[in-house]
């Protein structure tokens, strides 16, 4: 399995999994809108998507949205979107995706911010380096 940043060329590979992610969160299937959303994010370079790939098939992704925090006085990357194909859950793919995001954050002096608490799933263990603060998980990358 390979984990790497997505590019505009990966848009088609991501669409079905992104649509599955939205459906798992209670939204209706909208593959055309998902296609446009992903394409725009990648073309405009206003989010970063790490993909877990195996034989050109996308198994999961984490999407990061760059921003700034006036309270922390530094750049932050928000991440709410973490998803792994149902048949591949429990293999640690989500944890590997988050670890890749943490490595990039640490290397670029950025703090990762998870806006919602994660309960009862495989991500809980991977959030052990984060601290809960007012309903947010902040990853302190040692900066």
N, C-alpha and C positions, 0 to 999 in steps of 0.2 A: 504494500500500500504506500502511496505517495501523498504527502500533504504539501500543497503549494498555494500561492496566491493565484486567484482567478484573473483572467484577462478578458477582454471583450470577445475573444475567440471561444471562450468557455460558456457563453450565454446559453446556447442550446442545451448543453450538458446539465446546466443548473436548473433549468425551468421546471421540469417535473418534480424534482426534489423540493424546490422552493414552494411549488403549489401544494405538495403533500404537507409541508411544514405549516402553511397557512391553514389548511384543512384540519390539521391536528389541533390548531388553536381555535377552531370553531368557525372559520370563514369558509365561504363556498369556493369551489374550484373555479379559477379564472386564469387559465394558462396564458392567454394572450396578454392580459394585464401584467402577469408575472414576468413574461418575456420582456415587455416594455420597461418594467420597473428595474429588473436586473441589468438590462442593456444600458439604461440611463445611468444607473449607479456606476457601472464600470466605465462608460464613455466619459462621464463627467468627473470621474475619479473622486467621488464624494463618499465612497465607502470602500472598504477592503474586504474581500471575501476569501477566506482560506477554505480550500476544498480538500476532502479526502478522496483520492481516486484509486481505483483498482481496475486495470484493463480498460481504461477510458470511461469507466462508469463512475459517476459521482455517488459516493456512499454517505456523505455528510458535509456540512459546512458550518462555519461560524462567520458572521458578518459584523464588522466593526465600523463605527461611524465616528470619524475624527471631529473633535471639538476642543474647546478650551474651558478651563474652570477658573473663574476669577477668585474663588475662595482658596483653591489649591495653588493658584499662580503658576499653572503649567498646562500643557496640552494633555488632553484625556481622549481615550477611545471608549465610546459606549458600546456595549454589546448586549443585545437582547436576543439576537437570532442565533441559536445553536440547534442543529437538527441532525439526526442520523436516521437513515433508512430503517424502517421497523425490523426488517429481517436481520439487520447487523447490529442491533442494540445489544449492550452488554459485553461488547468486545473492547471497550476502552477507546473507541474512535472519537467520541466527544471530548474526552480528557486529552487526547493527543492534539486535537484541533485547538483547544484552549491553551495547551502548553506551547504550541507554535505561536499563538497570539501573544502569550506572556514573554516569550523569547524576543519577539520583535519589539514589544513595548519596552522591555528592559534595555535593549540595544539602542533604542532611540529616545530614551529618557521620557517616556510617556507613561501615564498611569491608566490602567484599565478600570472601567467602572461598569459593574453589572447592576442594572437598575431594579431588578426584581429578584426576590429570594427564590431559590431553587430548592424544592423539597421532594423527597421520595423518588429520586431517579439517579441515574449514574453520574450526574454532574456533581452531586453533593460532595463526594470525596475529592474531586478536582478543585473545589473551591476552598480547600483547607488553608490556603495562604491568603485568604481574604478575610476581612473583618466586617461585621454587620454594623452599619451606621445609619440610623434613621431609615430603615427599609432598603438600604442600598448595600451592595457588597463592593468594597473598594479593594483592588489588588494593589498592594504596596510593593512596587518593584525595586525597593531599596534606593530610591533616589533622594 
